[in-house]
Every structure is written in structure tokens, then in C-alpha cells.
Amino acid sequence: MADEIAVVGGIDTHTDLHQAAVIDGIGRHLATEQFETTPEGYQRLLDWLRSHGEVLAVGVEGTGAYGAEIARFLTANQVTVVEVDRPDRKARRDNGKSDPIDAYGAATAVLSGRAGGTPKSRDGIVEAIRALRVVRKSAVKARTQAINQIRTLIVTAPSVVRDKLRGLSTRQLVDTLTRFRPAGELDDPVCAVKIALRRLARRYQQLDEEIKDADKEIGPLVTQAAPRLIALPGVGPETAGQLLASAGDNPGRLRSEASFAHLCGVAPVPASSGRTHRHRLNRGGDRAANNALHTIVLVRMNYDQRTREYVARRTAEGMAKKDIVRCLKRFVAREIYKHLPHMTRSTTRSPRPLDHL
């Protein structure tokens, strides 16, 4: 009987259709089918999986993108969801590439234990912070592009325009340009440059206001989500928001502070050879979280007495600045981990969902 066997599912996610596959406890392929990415399609997918037996777990590719909603749906229906990375290139060369192959591969990765990550739940205040930060980040980037374009146009502008703008700060420059009143024909370079500069300055102001509005929204949310985190020296709403988004609404999925350090790319990487024994900077992990830790370290190196004393001591010992920063980022990651919201203090590895097979 179908309800007497244990099965494992796998889902290859896409925009409009998800490819699902199901295998039994010894890895035999049972079935594969496509389902629409709608609430009705998610329910049919779950019913289809359960029709083959007891669903132990489901491996989902792309839980941070196309698979976010199906992961939420399955979790809400008491199904264990496992995050699955895409197959490596060697596996792709050996087995080929298609949606059913990828779906079966996701299920096999869960059964074999190769995949065991817990996806972010994306159902709480941290997800709200992440969404607002996406808009803020793009506005900051666009604002930087606007001021860079302004300065580039000024460099090549006729002297009658350029000479009036020398030595002005960014704020003074933008205010001056918004007050321009171009006169003349559009085929006149002076008139055209003034029009272009005024439009860019107004765009800069609009983006600046958008960023300020985002800060007013994000700041209180970050404080509400992690008041202890925001109180740490060198940690502001922007860096705290990024670290919260990297950890997710369920930071308990990170089994230890070492796993959080690995996520942020600050776990030391051995770089020893022969008689040399050293570690190097880690180039992996979440680079945005790594950048947030780097910002915190730079602030503390300038304003935190404890950090300044550490830097002075390690410099006297002959350690290079990049290695000092690496060590400090690791220390900050350890401190940040302790102040993440709803963090479970136990670092014992939880049993895998398939241990009883």
C-alpha cells in the first residue's frame, strides 16, 4: 500500500511551473509531474506527494527565489523542507540536464544526506525588513549614479557653466543645479547641459527623500526585531538589517556561531604550506553580510577603545592589517550571533529528518 512506504520528494522550481519528483526509501524513482505555481497547484502537488506514501522530507531548489512560496506552503502543512543546491558541473555532465532530472536529483540529495540545510522561513518581521532594504539599496545605487553623472557632465560642460560650480559640496551642488533656469534653444550646448544637470539634480533629491523615508521605516523595524543587536557598539540599522536578513526569520537553523561565521564568510580558511602556518581571508559566504561585518569593524577601529587597543597590540606583534581585520570580523560574528533574535542557545546538531530510515 502507498501509505505503508516512506517517500522523499524533490522540486525543481521555476516561474510558472514546478517540476516535482518522488522516490522511495532506497532511491527508486517513482513518479514525476509538473504543477502550477498557484495555491491550487501547491495543494495538488502536496496531495500528489502524499498519494505515494508518507512524505519524510522534500528537497527544494531555490528556496530564496522561485521556491520561496512552495517552501512556505509545505512548512505550513507540517512537511519537512530541505534546501538543495543545484548539482555541481560534474554531475550535470554525467547525468544531463532537464527538469525531471533536477527534481529527482533534489530528492536524491535529501535521501543521501548531501543536502541538509534548513531554508529561511521568510514569514516574519525580518522578511519585511529585507523587502524594504531591497528598495533602499537600489535607491542608494541610483543616487550614486546620479551624482556621478552630474560630475561627469560638469567636467565636459562649457566653462560658463563649469566655473559657477567649482568647489561646491554635493549638497550645495545639487541645490544650485535645481535652481537653474535654462534659457535658449535646445541645440545650444549651454542650455542643454543646464537642462540635463537640473534633471539629474532633481532626480538626486527625489532619491534622497526616498532613502530617508526607507530609513524611517526600517529603523524601528530593526529595533523591534533585535533591540540587543542594535545596541552593540558599531552596529547601526543598516548593518543590523543586513545581518538579520542574512540569518532569516528563523536563525535557529544556524546550529552554532561557527555556522553563522561560515555564512558571513569570516570563518578562517587554512593557508599553510611547508613551515608556514597561517589562515587567510575567506572569499565565500554571504558577501553582503561580510560587508556589514567589515563596516562594523571599521567603525570600532576608529571609535571603540577595546578594539583600538587590540589593533595596537596585534600590530606591535607584527600582524598585517588585513589579518587583524579578519580576526576582528570573526570576533564580531561571534558577538552578533549571541544577539540574534529567538536564537536557541543549544549548538547540538538536531537529528536529520531521515535518520530513522
Beta strands, then each sheet from edge to edge (+ up, - down):
strand 1: 6-12
strand 2: 17-24
strand 3: 29-36
strand 4: 54-61
strand 5: 81-84
strand 6: 269-270
strand 7: 279-280
sheet 1: 3+ 2- 1+ 4+ 5+
sheet 2: 6+ 7-
end
